């Protein structure tokens, strides 16, 4: 039986092709969608008979006096998987509407079929999403997960690595869009798993035995990134965990999460194995980052020139010459500002410990600001 929402959608689609009034009737003879709102909910005896007989029924002017709720025209049963699921009615003189009645019927059945496949895809996508979520974050490598994998046709013997993909966009598209391999012109295989992961993320469980090395993997990911960026119109970041077995894939997921959090516009694709200082910084709570940075930098932040000087100094790898050049100031002015920074922070920038402390404070200030 047709859902009312689908019946209304069919009416909207089909009415663009003809001027006559249309109705969609369920198999019990009740009009569930119509170009004439006054007919909604009425019983249509002609459609009921067409559904029962599984064949087209012509409604004549005379039938209007003998059959309940009908108007002259034709009623055509709609089939899906060899079953009658409803009836479409076209109002008008039979001679006029008969020539294109079969065309309208076929068009309607195609819409029903398309909707069925879309529903099936949505169900499969939700089932897969739930499975991956439970596998990585909830149940782990349990007996239940193994049984569900068997039902879904997922090979758990294959080592995989987690790639987290994040769209730098809050577009409404990401709230409803569900992704499928067919939408990506890349060589992903049936053992790879791609599902939506929240509003602005995808998660790709890539079967690692097909990745011959880092360069082929990077080439594949850049291809996916390029296509997604073109489709969404926003930057795409990727965090990559190390390959793991079925029972240890959660570790790969946590690694991918760490790598993703370290991505930037300059480095949009990050491998967890490349992280160094970032591993430690991510383990520090935001409140601690903020307190540490404020404790050290608060006297400097209030003086804009000094704070900017520190940032440019670190950006140019502690080169006095390049820093002065970038800021368009004399080298003596730079020396003066750095001495003032030392005085305000009680640090000596020639000491590795103090220089590192100041550098970390600048990084932690950015981290605490970006997370609030």
N, C-alpha and C positions, 0 to 999 in steps of 0.2 A: 504494500500500500504506500502511496505517495505521502510524504510529509507535507504539511501545509506550507511550510517555508519554501520547500522546493517547488511546489505547485505555483506559488506566487512568483517565484523567480522565472519559471517557465513562461508564465503569462507575460511578464515584463520583456522577456527575450523575443517571444514569438510575435507579439502584437506589433512589433516594428515592421513586420513584413506584410501585414494585411490590414485592411480597414475594418473588417467585420468584428463583431463582438466575439470574445472567446471565453470558454469556461473550462475548468479542470474539475473533474468529478472523481470521488473515490469509488472503490468497488462496491460500496453499499448504496451508491446513488446520491450522495450528498455533495453539493457544489462547495469546493474548498478554496477555489480561486476564480476570479472573474474580472473582466474589464468593466462589468456593471456591478458595483458594490451591493445593489439591492438584491441580487440573486444569491449572495453568499449564505450558506447554511440551508438553502432550499433543497428539496428532494427533486431529482431529475429522473423521471421514469425511463426516458429513452436511453440515457447513459447507463442506467442500471441494467436494462435489457441488452445493450451492446456489450457490457462487461460479462454478463451471464452467457451470452451466445458466442463471445469471443470473435465478433465480426462487426464491421461497420453497419450503422443503422441510419437510414435517411429519415429525417423528420419532416413531414409535409405539413401544409397549412391545416389539413384535416386532422392530423395527429395532435395539433395544439388543443383541440376540443376533447380528445379522448385520453391523452396521456398527461400525467401530472407533471407540472413544472417545466414543460418544454416549449421551445420556440423553433420555428422552421429552420432547417439547416442540416448538418450531419454530425454524428457522434462516432468517434473512432477509438476503439480500445487500444490502450498503450501496453506494450509488452516489454518485460525485462526478464532475461534468462527464461524465456518461454512461458512466463506467467503474466496474466493480466494484472497490472498494478494500478490502473486508473483509466480514465476516459477523457479525451479532449473533445470539446464540442465547438463547432463553428456556426454561428448564427448567420442566416441569409438564405436566399433562394438556392435550393440544392443544385440547380443547373449552374449557378455562378460559383459556388464554393467547392463543388466536387473536383474540378480540374486540379486544384492545388491542395486538396484535403490530404492526400497520401504524402505529399511533400512535407506538410506541416506535421503530420504524424511521425514521419521519419526524423525530422528535426527535433521533435519533442523527445522521442526515444533516445536519440543521441545525447541530449542534455541529461536525461535520466541516467544513462550509462556513465557519462562523464562524472556526474555527481556521485554515483556509486563508487567509482574508482578513487575519487578524491576522498570520500569517507573512509574507504579501505586504507588508503595511504595514510590518512590522519591517524587512524587507529593503530596501524603498524608503527608509525613514527612515535606515537605516545607510548606504546608498549616498549619500544626500544629505548626511549628516553628513561622510562621508569626502571628498566632493567639495568642500564648503565649507571644510573644514580644509585640504585641499591648495591650494585657490584662495587662501585668505587667508594661510596660514602656511608653505606649502611650495613648491609649483610656481609660484605666481603666474599671470600671464596667458600661459600656455604653449599651444602647439598641442594638447597632450594635454588640457588643461583645456577648451579650446574643443570638442574632439571629445566629451568626456564630457558637457559641457553640452548638446550637441545630442542625445545619447542620452537624457538626463534631461528633455529638453524645456524647458530653461532659456534664456530670451532674454537674451543678454549685451549687447544693444544698449541696454538700459535702464539709466539711472543709478540707483544705489541708495545708501542710507546705512545704516551699521551701527548697530543698537541692541543693546547687551549687557544682558541681564536676569539679575539675580542674586537668588536666594532666600536670605534671611537665616535659613537653617535647615539642619540636618544630618539631616533626616528621611530614613529609608530609602527613602521614596517616590521621592525624586529619583534614586536609584540605578537604578531600573528604569523609571520613567515616561518614555514617549516622547510628545511633543506633536504635535498636528495642528491645523490651522486650525479644523476642525469643532468642536473643544472650546472655541473662543473665540467669543463672540457679538459679533464686531466685523467691520467691512467690510475684511477683508484680501483681496487679489486673487491670482490665480494667479501673477502675476509676483513677488509677495512670497515670501520664503523664510524659514521658521521651523524651526530644528533645535535639538536638545539640544546643549549645549556643556559637557560635563563633568558632574559630579555635581549641582551646584546652580545651573547657568546655562542659559539659552537664548540663542540669537543670532537676531536678526531682521534680514534684509536687505530693507529696505523700498524698494520702487520709488518714487523721489522725485518722479516727474512727477505722482503722484496727490496729493502733499502741497501744498496751495495756499498754505501759509504756516505760520509757527511755531505759531499758536494752534490750527489744525485738527490739527496733528501732536501737540501737547501733549494735546489732548482725546482723541485716539486712544490715546495711550500711557497716559493716566490710566485709560481704560476697560479696557485690557489689564491694567494693574497691579491695578486693583480686583478683576477676575475671578480673577486668579492668587492674590492675597492671600486671597480667600475660599476658594479651592480648597485651598491649601496650609496656610492658617492661620498664615502668617508674613509679615513685611514683605518687600516686593519693591523692589529698587533698579534704576534704569535709567541707563545711560550712553549718550549719543547722539553719534555722529560726524557729520561733514559729508558731504554727498552727493558721490559720486564715480563715475567711469566704471568699466567692467570692469577696466581695467588699473591703476587707482589705488585700488581698494577696500581694499587692505591699509592704506592711510593712514587711511581712515575707521575701520577696525577698531582701529588703535592709538589714535586719538582717542577712540573709544568706551571703550576700556580706561582711558585717563586720566580720562575723565569719571566712569566707574563707581567708580574708586578715590577720587574726591572726594565721592561720595554720602554722605549721613548721614540719620539719622532725621528731621532738620529739612528736608533737601533730598534726597528720595529719587530725584528725576528731574533729571539734570544734563546740560546741553548742553556739549560740549567748547569751543564758541566762547565760552562764558561764563567759562571758567577764566582766572584772572589769576595771582595769586601761586601758586596750586596747581600750575601748569605747572612752575614752578621747583622747588618743594618736592618734587614727585614724582621729579625727576631726581637728587635727592641720595640716595646710598646710605644704607641704614638705619644702618650702622655709623658713618658720618660724622654723621648726625643725633644719634645717641646720644652720641657723644663731645663734640660741640659743646654739646648741652644739659647734659650732666653737668659739663663744664668751667665753664660759667657759673652753673648753678643748684645745684650740689651744696652750697654753703654755706647756701642758702636752703631747700632741700627738707627738711633735717633739722629746721627750725623750721616746724612745721605752720601756725601762724597767719600767718607771713610768706608762705609759698607760696600759701595760700588767698587772702590779700589781693591778691597780684599777679593771680591768675586772675580774681577778682571785679572788680578794677580795669579789666582789659582787657575783660571781659564788659560792663561798664557804660560803655564808650567813654571811659575816662579821667575820668569825672565823679566828683570827690571826694565830692560830696553824695550821689549815688546809691549809690556804693560803701559809704560809711559807713552809709547807711540799710539797704542789703541785708545788711550784716554785723552790724547792731545795735551799732555802736560809735560813740564820740564822734569828731568830726572831728579832734580833736587826737591821738587814738590812731592814726587812719589816717595822719596826717602823720608820727608817730613811726615807724610800721612801714615806710612808704615810705623814710624816711631811712635806716633800718637796712638795707633792701634795697640801697640805693645804696652803703652802706658795705661790705656783704659782697660785692657784685659788682663794686665799683669802677666803677660806672656813674652817670651823672647823667641822671635821667629827664626833665629839661627839654630835653636835647639830642636832636634827632630821631634821630641815629645810635645813641645809647645806648638810647633807648626802643625803636627798631626791633630792635636786637640782643636786648633782653630779650624782646620779643614773639615773635621768631622762635625763641628758645630754648624758650619755653613750647610753641609749636606743634610744634617738632621733638621735644621730649620726649614729647608725646602720640603723634606718629607712630611714633617708635621703640618706644614701649611697646605700641601697638596692633599692630605687626607682629611682635611676639615673644610 
